[in-house]
Structure formats: structure tokens, C-alpha cells
């Protein structure tokens, strides 16, 4: 457990360093004189002259060497000074908090919905087998073959444009959440229902399960006492693996549905070359990713105290 | 080799071959090029002249789709090749080399895995927008890890096995041991990773095109085409369906190939 937490801590440091360095390279590789560009975004295009640019250069230390600039960039990062957005001028931190709320709502709704879809379907197909299993396998395979934004696009065309059930994009009312969350849930459930299925089959066919039935427990008792937890451990571990799908899905889905979360912010910041915001959004996603992974590890540890799952 | 494939894998291989043939020979069957606009013939439905119709600028969809497919397949092949070579080499070295090398590579992997792959690719794409090579570097940077882990685990198990020990005692060199012992054990595993890796590379590139950070217009790219055609979906549903279907088919073909006989 301690080794694992240490590893996660190393990951946190690595995320900060990696994102910071990459965005620093990004900053340096932009064409043109940086002082001019910053002066232009501060005082307006017309008010920029050599004097203003020099003033900015002096103030921000842009005339220093790349290494000292890198050092400066890094100390800012370590003190969580993320700077201001180049586009809106607002502090990046406040923008991030605003976006984070939306992303978390979307991610939680998507994950919950995917669990609601995957577990009953996976269990049912394991119990029944036959045509239900085969058709679910086919649907899952198809859904896995299309990228998440295609699922979203088809959902928009069907539910929003053809049947007018839900709004196409945007946010505000609960109705706006339905399509993005459904898209995320479908892309997650396409894989996780198979995992539930496989695990349930393994447990139902095991000798301890058979023994529980033999000693006279009812099917529901057997399932609750001997099935559920044994199925749960690998499934929760798999949810952890799926976190990466969640984060990547959130980036794509938010861009598609104009959901004002971090993924949408990141894509827009890249498009607008708003470097402080790119750094902030990427950093936030990385840190959240590591933290969530740690939580999943801990959850697995408690579900299955025998250990061994913590690799 | 072919007889050892399952039926699912054969279906996938057949589909993939068909797609590769289309990507390579498709453009030769129709004259014109992917960027030539013809504003008198926009949104033409498929007919005998334009087999797959034309898009909103009157560009020939048969050629554009083949071009896009070429780009996707090239990206997939390059990424798979690069990451496999780097991953296997690093994996075997980590398992057989010194302890510090193993530790160092492990730390590197931990670092890269700390960031979700797509976010890493997005940042790389931001450094040089619209660059095929930057995407290639970024995707390979993520994908080598899987090869590394598998080959490292297999090699670690084998180094302590009697057959490798006796080979060492008989004085065979590292290269011989790799070729004779490690590679035959690693190779069968690589195929599955490569198939899914190819699918992921294609999806990754399409995703970036879709959020407009990847390959830039007027180059044909599947994800980009999907965004470009979306506004015309009610006038020309077949136009939007083409890149969607093609993308799904390529990915499906790769997934089917990757399915082992365990399924």
C-alpha cells in the first residue's frame, strides 16, 4: 500500500513537471517576439510600439536566458500560480474551478449511467446466455469500433434533430445533460458489460458458488453472499482501467456538445493558443486522473483485503 | 500462419486487405485529385461519374476517402512499427540489463501513464498544429508502453528458466538468446497489442481531427471530414455516413484481427 501511494505521488510530480515543460516548449516555439504579442494582448494592437514591448520584456524577464525563464515558469507552477488566460484575461484558476464543476457532473452522470446499463445487462447475459448474449456481444463490438464522438453524433441526430427530445448542445437544464451523459455511458458500458458478463460466468461456474447452492441457499441468497463481492472486485478494478476512457471521452464529448468543462476548455485553448489555460487544464486533468486512480486502488484494497490486486 | 488464425481473425484480415487495396488503388480508378473543387457539382449523390458523390466543395469523395484512409493506415502502421520496436527493445533490456535501467524505465513509464493519452497527444498537437509527424511522435510515445510491459514481463520470467540458463552457460551471446528464447515467447503476444494499437492510433488521429486540432484542411482526414460534413447531414446524409462508416470499418477490422482464439 505504501509503495503504491509513493508511486502515485511520483506520478503527481511527474504530471506537473511534464505538463509544465511541454507547455513551456509550446510557449517558446510560438512564432514571433513574445514581448510584442503579450504587449498587444495587454494594450491592444494599436498601442504597441518598441517601448511597450521593451517594458513588457523587462517586467516579465523575457530577456533572460531560456533556462532562467524555465526556472521562473517552474517556480510559478509549484506555487500554483497558473497566470491569466491570454484570451479572456481572467485568472486561469477561477476558470478551471468553473469548468471542473461541469466536467465532474458529466463524468459522474456518465459513470453512474454506464453502471446502470452494464451490470444488469452483463448479469442477465451471463444468466441467460443464448440470443441475449450473442446480440449483446454484437452491439458491444459495434459500439467499440466507433469512436465516442460518433456515438455522440448519432445520438444528436437521433434524439435531438429527428425526434426533438433533447437539446442538441449547451448546458443549463438537466435535459442538456442527458445526451452527453448517455454518450459517455454507452461508450463505457460497451466494454464493461462484457467484463461483468465474464466475471459473472466465472463466479456462477465456480465450485464455491455451486456448494452454496447445494447447501440449500436460495438463488438470491447465494448471489448476495457469494456472488456479488466476488464479481465486484474485478469489475471495480476494471472501472479503474476505464478511467482513461472517461477522461478521454469527456474531452471529446464536451467538445461535441459544447459542454463547458475542462475538456472543452482544453480543446478551445489549444485552438486559440491560450497557453496558460492549456497548461492549467492539462494539469488539472492529469492531477485528477492520478487522484481517481489512487481512489480506485484503495477501493479495490477494501473490497478484497487479501491483497494481490494492488499491483 | 493463415490456418492458425481463427475465423474472426480471417474476417478482420480480409476486411483490412480490402481497405488497404482501396486506399492504394482507389485513387487510380478515378481521375482528379482530392483537393480539386468543382462548385457546379456540390453535394452530388453517388452516380456513375462520382462513385461516392461529391462533398460541399464539389470534391470527389471516392478519392478523398481513399486519401483519408491512406493517411490513417499510414499513421497506424508507423505507430505500431515504431512503438513495437522501441517497446520490445526496452522491455528486453529492462529485464536483462542492470537494475538501474529497469528502475529508470519504470519511472519513465509511470510518468507517461500519469497523463491520459489523449491529453498528451493534444498538447503535442498544440506545439506544431496540423503536423502529421507530431501526432506520430505523440501516439508512439504512448503506445510503446504496452509492448514494453509485456515483453519485460515475459523476459523476466524466461531469464530464470532452465533453458535460458543453460544457453548462457554454454556461452551463447545475448543476441542468440534473444532470438532463440525471448522472441518466440514475445512474438505471439505482439500481434494482439499491435492490432488494438493500430485501431487506437486511427481513433486518436480521427478524434484530434474532430476537435480541429489534428490534421488541417484541405487535407482529407476521417475525423475532420466528419465535422466538415455534419452541417450537410439533412441535405446529404450519405455524405456524412461515408467517413463514419469507413472509420468504423477500419477500427472493426483491427479489433477482429486482435481477437485471439480464446474468444
Interface residues (C-beta under 8 A of the other chain):
Chain A: X7 X10 X11 X12 X14 X15 X17 X18 X19 X22 X23 X25 X26 X29 X141 X142 X144 X145 X146 X147 X148 X149 X150 X153 X157 X161 X244 X247 X248 X251 X252 X255 X256 X266 X267 X270 X271 X273 X278 X282 X285 X286 X289 X290
Chain B: X107 X110 X111 X112 X113 X114 X115 X116 X117 X118 X119 X122 X123 X124 X125 X126 X127 X128 X199 X203 X206 X207 X210 X211 X212 X213 X223 X226 X230 X233 X234 X244 X247 X248 X249 X251 X252 X255
